[in-house]
Amino acid sequence: MGAAHVHEKEKNVAASHEIVPEVHNGTSTLDVPSAAVGWSELSRTTVQVSGWVSVLILLGYNFGNHEGHVETIWLLVLAALVAIGLLIHLFEPKLNQVRTLSSRNQPVGHKEPEWAYDQKTLSGAYSSLTDSQLIALNIDPARVRHLRELDVKRS
């Protein structure tokens, strides 16, 4: 009884030390241990406020005892770069994301092709590939020649 009881106790101790992941606001505690506290993500307001304070500090450094203009140029350029980055972050242009088709913005009635089947049977988008394009996909044209002959017979 004593050995079996100790063995069972060791199992429970081992099981209690397993890491159980939790997800907070889409962030797992396996990736970011402090996700439950909320430190894993900065809000847009926090980024904007700290960024503009940094720009003001960089501009404030221009009032000092430096005699040359190299420091002034560097401070102005860095302040301008941070300000441009903050403006881009503020307005977030979508650029090419608007024109791309993804799982989130598919048109109504869109049916995704079965790409794996099309590739294996050389149908759909794969039906008109040249030998060099097949080789680029690591497909030996000699091994799929019979599929191409079937397409010619059907035409």
N, C-alpha and C positions, 0 to 999 in steps of 0.2 A: 504494500500500500504506500509506503513511504517513497519509493523510487518513482512509481507511476504518478503520485501526487506532485513530486518535484518536477517531473518532466512536463506535466500539464501546466504547472505554474510558469515554467520557462517559456512555454508556447504563448501564454497570455502576456507575458512581459515582452516577448518579441513582437507580438501582434500590436501591442500598445505603442510601440516605437515606430510603426509604419507611418509615413507621411501621407496624410489625407489631403488632397488638393481642394482648395476652395476657390470659387470664382467671384470676384467683386468687380462690377462694372466692366465685364469682359476681360479682366486680367486675372490670370491664375496665380495663386500664391506659390506655385512651383517656379514660375518665371520671375515674379517679384514678390519676395517674402512680405513686404510691407503693403501689399495691395489692399488688405483689409483696413488699414489706417487711412488710405487714400493718398499716399505719397507717390503713387506710381504714375500719376497723370497731373500735369499742370493745366489749369483752366486757361482759356483764351485771354481772360482779363488779367490773370497773373503774368502771362507772357507779355502782353501789351504794356502793362504798368512798369514792370521791371525793365523792359526794353527801352521805353521812353525815358525812364530815370537814368539809364546807362547813357543814352544820347546826351542828356543834359549834363551829366558828369563829364563826358568827353569834351563837350563844348566849354564847360567850366574850367577845364585844365588849360585852356588857351590863355587865361588870365593868370600869369605867373611871371617868374623871373627869367624865362628863357629868351635868349637874344636872337637866335637864328630862326629861320622860317621852316626848317625841316620838321620840327615838332608840330608846328601849327598845321602844316600840310597833312601829316599823318593823322592828327587828331580830327581834322575836318573830314578826311576821306573815310576814316573808320566810323565816325558819327553818321556820315551820309550812307555808308553801306548798311549799318544797323537800322537806320531809318527806312531805307528801301526795303529791307527784309521785313520790317514790321508792317509796312504798308501792304506788301504782298501777302503777308500772313493775315492782315485785317480784311482784305478784299477777296482773298482766295480765288484767283481766276481758275476756271475749270480746264481751259485749254483743250487738249485732245481727249480728255475724259468724257466730254459730252458726245463726241462722235463715235466712241467705241461701243461695241455690242458686248455686253456682259450678262451674267445671270440676273443682274438687278434691273437692267433696262431693255429687256427683249421686247419686241413688238408682240401684240396680241396674236395668239395662234402660232407663234414660232415653235417649230419642232427641231430640236437639236439632232443633227445627223449622228448615226452610230459610227464614229470615226474609226474605231478598232475594226469593225466589220468591213467598212469600206476599204481600209488599208489592206486587210488580208485578202479581200476578193477583187481588189483593183476596180472598185466601182465608185460611183459618186465623183468626188473631187480627185480621186486617185486614178480615174480611168484614162486620163489623157497625159499621164506623166511620161517623159522621155526616159531612155535608159540611164542617162547621166543623173536625172532627178531621182530615179529609183535607187541608184547607187548612193546618192547623197543621203537617202533614208535608210541605208544599210539593207537594201533589198536587192538580191541578185536577179537581174533581168532574166537570166536563163531559167531560174526556178519558178518564175511566174509567167513564162511565155505561154503556157496553156491557157491561162486566164485571158490573155490578150487575144489569143486565137478565137476564144468563145465570143469576145466582143465583136471581132471582125465578122464571124458567121451570123451574128444577130443583126448586123447592119444591112 
